[in-house]
Amino acid sequence: MSKEEMTKKHFVGDATADASLGDVNGSVEVPTNGSFWRKLWAFSGPGALVAVGYMDPGNWVTSVAGGANYHYTLLSVVLVSSLIAMMLQYMAGKLGMVKREDLAQATRARTSKSGGFVLWIMTELALVATDIAEVIGGAIALHLLFGWSMIASVLTTAFDVILLLLLMRFGFRKIEAIVITLILTILFIFGYLVVSSNPDIVAMLGGYVPQLQAVSTHAPKGVDSPLLMTLGIVGATVMPHNLYLHSSVSQTRKINRENKAELKEAVRFMTWDSNIQLTLAFVVNSLLLILGASLFFGHGDSVGTFGQMYTALSDSTVAGAIASPVLSTLFAVALLASGQNSTITGTLTGEVVMAGFLRLKIPMWARRMITRGLALAPVIAFTLMYGGDEAKLDTLLINSQVFLSIALPFAMAPLILFTSSKKVMGEDFVNPKWMTILAWLVFIVLTGLNIQLVVQIIANWL
């Protein structure tokens, strides 16, 4: 191998056939010299793609309903979930940059064939659950804004994947720019809605203090328990597919892996980017719950679906003096922006997971069409089965978010194992001891809560 070829191999994201997201891997140049802000700008983008998953339509119903039913109590869950997310996304991004493997590739390479297959199935189910929320959110937004039938709106979301294929032709930075613009749109709209709702600032700040009520299984008749709402928020906030996505898109930056100083700096800027964007996601999720608490508390039965939220914002008996068709329209526009954003990242993740676990050598467009099809099938089936009943679709959405919480430990365990291993990460990039201990504690607590939830669901069935 020539010196030039060896040098090329030293770069993270060299777009080889086996590289994660090979068509954009290593496609973004970063400066080796320059100010902190110039470098941060060059590394900014992957964090936004990840943050989208923390403010997708699945968060909306769980967060708004959490505020409407339990006032500001579950804000502490949003805060803790966001901190957990920052830790896990740091591990995922670091794994991709240091090992030049996404989490799916790393898991497949270090587990047995049967173990890898089980984890792939669980990951695909989690991805479908994520896509279900995105399809439903986008479809309902189209239905609310344009009056289209639900089935027509659902089928229209299938064309999102074509939009992604077109965007990929213009370069990965263009995708990142579009995603960031949509995030800022969502942030502005919900900031305006919350300020208009005049929240109780003291009660709001008190809600960020963790309370035992957040994990209680007791609830008023007809209302989901705090535990179910908590796990729904966790599942909608700390999403397993984001761990796979971040470990892949962090490799889009072209850096010299053989230069440890350069690699350490790259990991540091990746962390800055991730934490800044996840902070924005935390603010959006807080705004969602605060909106539910300040505007809809006591009217939980009136805001259980997207359509009910849309209607409530223009109903003075629910939203009070601020009720306005303008607020309803802004809500629907933000929902559409959220669905479009999540579609882009969900489709990319589907490609990462399928290629990493199965090592399939199929065209990029085919992977993306398959991923979208897997999500559309159950939504189309539900829409036809229940005649486009929005309440049934929202029930499907909420259950998909609870499933994501159950699926999360299956992605967490290998990520913690790999990034805590000196053999895998090396002396310079292995997780510090305190982080490893904290990560396993989080894993144990979430697994325990999930077991409790499953027991509760079975008991309800019986």
PEHUNOR-V279322 format. One record per residue. N is the residue number from 1. RES is the residue in one small letter. PSI is psi in whole degrees, 0 to 359 (NA if undefined). Layout:
n->{N & N}
res->{RES & RES}
psi->{PSI & PSI}
//
This chain:
n->{1 & 2 & 3 & 4 & 5 & 6 & 7 & 8 & 9 & 10 & 11 & 12 & 13 & 14 & 15 & 16 & 17 & 18 & 19 & 20 & 21 & 22 & 23 & 24 & 25 & 26 & 27 & 28 & 29 & 30 & 31 & 32 & 33 & 34 & 35 & 36 & 37 & 38 & 39 & 40 & 41 & 42 & 43 & 44 & 45 & 46 & 47 & 48 & 49 & 50 & 51 & 52 & 53 & 54 & 55 & 56 & 57 & 58 & 59 & 60 & 61 & 62 & 63 & 64 & 65 & 66 & 67 & 68 & 69 & 70 & 71 & 72 & 73 & 74 & 75 & 76 & 77 & 78 & 79 & 80 & 81 & 82 & 83 & 84 & 85 & 86 & 87 & 88 & 89 & 90 & 91 & 92 & 93 & 94 & 95 & 96 & 97 & 98 & 99 & 100 & 101 & 102 & 103 & 104 & 105 & 106 & 107 & 108 & 109 & 110 & 111 & 112 & 113 & 114 & 115 & 116 & 117 & 118 & 119 & 120 & 121 & 122 & 123 & 124 & 125 & 126 & 127 & 128 & 129 & 130 & 131 & 132 & 133 & 134 & 135 & 136 & 137 & 138 & 139 & 140 & 141 & 142 & 143 & 144 & 145 & 146 & 147 & 148 & 149 & 150 & 151 & 152 & 153 & 154 & 155 & 156 & 157 & 158 & 159 & 160 & 161 & 162 & 163 & 164 & 165 & 166 & 167 & 168 & 169 & 170 & 171 & 172 & 173 & 174 & 175 & 176 & 177 & 178 & 179 & 180 & 181 & 182 & 183 & 184 & 185 & 186 & 187 & 188 & 189 & 190 & 191 & 192 & 193 & 194 & 195 & 196 & 197 & 198 & 199 & 200 & 201 & 202 & 203 & 204 & 205 & 206 & 207 & 208 & 209 & 210 & 211 & 212 & 213 & 214 & 215 & 216 & 217 & 218 & 219 & 220 & 221 & 222 & 223 & 224 & 225 & 226 & 227 & 228 & 229 & 230 & 231 & 232 & 233 & 234 & 235 & 236 & 237 & 238 & 239 & 240 & 241 & 242 & 243 & 244 & 245 & 246 & 247 & 248 & 249 & 250 & 251 & 252 & 253 & 254 & 255 & 256 & 257 & 258 & 259 & 260 & 261 & 262 & 263 & 264 & 265 & 266 & 267 & 268 & 269 & 270 & 271 & 272 & 273 & 274 & 275 & 276 & 277 & 278 & 279 & 280 & 281 & 282 & 283 & 284 & 285 & 286 & 287 & 288 & 289 & 290 & 291 & 292 & 293 & 294 & 295 & 296 & 297 & 298 & 299 & 300 & 301 & 302 & 303 & 304 & 305 & 306 & 307 & 308 & 309 & 310 & 311 & 312 & 313 & 314 & 315 & 316 & 317 & 318 & 319 & 320 & 321 & 322 & 323 & 324 & 325 & 326 & 327 & 328 & 329 & 330 & 331 & 332 & 333 & 334 & 335 & 336 & 337 & 338 & 339 & 340 & 341 & 342 & 343 & 344 & 345 & 346 & 347 & 348 & 349 & 350 & 351 & 352 & 353 & 354 & 355 & 356 & 357 & 358 & 359 & 360 & 361 & 362 & 363 & 364 & 365 & 366 & 367 & 368 & 369 & 370 & 371 & 372 & 373 & 374 & 375 & 376 & 377 & 378 & 379 & 380 & 381 & 382 & 383 & 384 & 385 & 386 & 387 & 388 & 389 & 390 & 391 & 392 & 393 & 394 & 395 & 396 & 397 & 398 & 399 & 400 & 401 & 402 & 403 & 404 & 405 & 406 & 407 & 408 & 409 & 410 & 411 & 412 & 413 & 414 & 415 & 416 & 417 & 418 & 419 & 420 & 421 & 422 & 423 & 424 & 425 & 426 & 427 & 428 & 429 & 430 & 431 & 432 & 433 & 434 & 435 & 436 & 437 & 438 & 439 & 440 & 441 & 442 & 443 & 444 & 445 & 446 & 447 & 448 & 449 & 450 & 451 & 452 & 453 & 454 & 455 & 456 & 457 & 458 & 459 & 460 & 461 & 462}
res->{m & s & k & e & e & m & t & k & k & h & f & v & g & d & a & t & a & d & a & s & l & g & d & v & n & g & s & v & e & v & p & t & n & g & s & f & w & r & k & l & w & a & f & s & g & p & g & a & l & v & a & v & g & y & m & d & p & g & n & w & v & t & s & v & a & g & g & a & n & y & h & y & t & l & l & s & v & v & l & v & s & s & l & i & a & m & m & l & q & y & m & a & g & k & l & g & m & v & k & r & e & d & l & a & q & a & t & r & a & r & t & s & k & s & g & g & f & v & l & w & i & m & t & e & l & a & l & v & a & t & d & i & a & e & v & i & g & g & a & i & a & l & h & l & l & f & g & w & s & m & i & a & s & v & l & t & t & a & f & d & v & i & l & l & l & l & l & m & r & f & g & f & r & k & i & e & a & i & v & i & t & l & i & l & t & i & l & f & i & f & g & y & l & v & v & s & s & n & p & d & i & v & a & m & l & g & g & y & v & p & q & l & q & a & v & s & t & h & a & p & k & g & v & d & s & p & l & l & m & t & l & g & i & v & g & a & t & v & m & p & h & n & l & y & l & h & s & s & v & s & q & t & r & k & i & n & r & e & n & k & a & e & l & k & e & a & v & r & f & m & t & w & d & s & n & i & q & l & t & l & a & f & v & v & n & s & l & l & l & i & l & g & a & s & l & f & f & g & h & g & d & s & v & g & t & f & g & q & m & y & t & a & l & s & d & s & t & v & a & g & a & i & a & s & p & v & l & s & t & l & f & a & v & a & l & l & a & s & g & q & n & s & t & i & t & g & t & l & t & g & e & v & v & m & a & g & f & l & r & l & k & i & p & m & w & a & r & r & m & i & t & r & g & l & a & l & a & p & v & i & a & f & t & l & m & y & g & g & d & e & a & k & l & d & t & l & l & i & n & s & q & v & f & l & s & i & a & l & p & f & a & m & a & p & l & i & l & f & t & s & s & k & k & v & m & g & e & d & f & v & n & p & k & w & m & t & i & l & a & w & l & v & f & i & v & l & t & g & l & n & i & q & l & v & v & q & i & i & a & n & w & l}
psi->{133 & 163 & 321 & 318 & 320 & 319 & 319 & 321 & 340 & 349 & 133 & 135 & 15 & 122 & 66 & 174 & 329 & 0 & 145 & 132 & 57 & 332 & 343 & 0 & 126 & 24 & 351 & 116 & 143 & 145 & 140 & 340 & 161 & 176 & 167 & 316 & 324 & 319 & 319 & 320 & 319 & 326 & 351 & 136 & 301 & 323 & 325 & 319 & 323 & 316 & 331 & 320 & 344 & 1 & 33 & 174 & 334 & 331 & 331 & 306 & 315 & 317 & 313 & 316 & 324 & 319 & 320 & 327 & 327 & 22 & 229 & 3 & 319 & 5 & 328 & 326 & 320 & 317 & 310 & 318 & 320 & 321 & 319 & 318 & 317 & 318 & 314 & 322 & 329 & 314 & 317 & 313 & 320 & 318 & 314 & 316 & 319 & 316 & 349 & 39 & 140 & 171 & 325 & 315 & 316 & 320 & 315 & 325 & 341 & 15 & 165 & 166 & 317 & 320 & 318 & 323 & 317 & 315 & 325 & 315 & 313 & 320 & 319 & 320 & 319 & 322 & 319 & 318 & 320 & 314 & 327 & 315 & 321 & 317 & 314 & 314 & 312 & 319 & 316 & 323 & 316 & 320 & 317 & 321 & 321 & 355 & 14 & 158 & 157 & 319 & 322 & 320 & 319 & 314 & 327 & 327 & 343 & 334 & 353 & 323 & 328 & 321 & 317 & 317 & 322 & 318 & 324 & 334 & 341 & 1 & 150 & 328 & 329 & 320 & 315 & 319 & 318 & 317 & 315 & 320 & 317 & 324 & 314 & 327 & 313 & 316 & 315 & 314 & 315 & 331 & 317 & 316 & 318 & 316 & 321 & 331 & 352 & 66 & 159 & 103 & 316 & 312 & 324 & 311 & 322 & 334 & 340 & 353 & 121 & 138 & 146 & 334 & 335 & 340 & 20 & 147 & 359 & 137 & 154 & 156 & 133 & 2 & 138 & 146 & 157 & 324 & 314 & 318 & 320 & 312 & 329 & 319 & 317 & 315 & 327 & 343 & 301 & 89 & 129 & 325 & 336 & 332 & 321 & 318 & 312 & 322 & 342 & 307 & 342 & 344 & 2 & 345 & 138 & 107 & 159 & 108 & 336 & 342 & 102 & 324 & 317 & 321 & 319 & 319 & 321 & 317 & 321 & 316 & 327 & 319 & 318 & 310 & 311 & 312 & 324 & 313 & 323 & 333 & 319 & 318 & 321 & 318 & 315 & 315 & 323 & 317 & 321 & 312 & 321 & 321 & 315 & 319 & 317 & 331 & 327 & 4 & 129 & 352 & 35 & 327 & 352 & 354 & 37 & 347 & 166 & 318 & 321 & 321 & 317 & 314 & 320 & 327 & 344 & 11 & 113 & 338 & 342 & 307 & 354 & 211 & 338 & 354 & 133 & 143 & 333 & 317 & 319 & 317 & 317 & 319 & 313 & 322 & 316 & 321 & 318 & 318 & 319 & 317 & 319 & 316 & 311 & 331 & 316 & 310 & 324 & 320 & 319 & 318 & 321 & 320 & 317 & 313 & 313 & 315 & 321 & 315 & 318 & 346 & 41 & 134 & 77 & 158 & 150 & 316 & 325 & 319 & 316 & 324 & 320 & 315 & 316 & 322 & 322 & 327 & 324 & 325 & 306 & 327 & 317 & 318 & 314 & 320 & 316 & 322 & 320 & 16 & 31 & 20 & 113 & 325 & 320 & 320 & 321 & 325 & 317 & 318 & 312 & 316 & 328 & 326 & 323 & 321 & 324 & 323 & 321 & 325 & 340 & 313 & 332 & 337 & 326 & 314 & 306 & 324 & 314 & 317 & 311 & 312 & 350 & 2 & 122 & 327 & 323 & 311 & 339 & 164 & 325 & 339 & 3 & 150 & 141 & 156 & 317 & 324 & 321 & 313 & 314 & 318 & 318 & 326 & 317 & 317 & 314 & 315 & 313 & 319 & 317 & 317 & 323 & 320 & 317 & 321 & 314 & 318 & 318 & 318 & 316 & 319 & 322 & 323 & 321 & NA}
//
